[in-house]
Amino acid sequence: MSRSHHPDFVYRLASSEEWCAAEETGFVPKRDIDERDGYFHLSTREQVLDTANLHFKDSTNLLVLEIPLAAVSSDVKFELAPKRGEFFPHLYADLKREHVSAAIKLDKTSAGFQFGGAL
């Protein structure tokens, strides 16, 4: 993806427990890597399944939170992830429950994760 083209949506991988916490508190919880790096790690739709398969392969209750980029654009920077050689969206603010337009279940198959249905 070029720097000049931005998608309509960005995505956050979350466990069902993290999503429940977001619904209760109004905020998606940060993971250790988010705290360490200083931003929420997000993906584009084209990147999110690869990210799930690389970093969450042992998860059994994985969701994708769909976030309209317009809702968070002032706090999102597309930055190069050198290990993957791609620009990823990084959110430099809290991710609020109200920013999430859909929670989508990921189905685990022998070939890896695939999009399932919305919750």
Sequence and secondary structure as in RCSB ss.txt:
>XXXX:A:sequence
MSRSHHPDFVYRLASSEEWCAAEETGFVPKRDIDERDGYFHLSTREQVLDTANLHFKDSTNLLVLEIPLAAVSSD
VKFELAPKRGEFFPHLYADLKREHVSAAIKLDKTSAGFQFGGAL
>XXXX:A:secstr
  SS   SEEEEEEEHHHHHHHHHHSB    HHHHHHTSEE B HHHHHHHHHHH TT SSEEEEEEEHHHHGGG
EEEEEETTTTEEEEEE S  BGGG  EEEEEEEETTEEEEEEE 
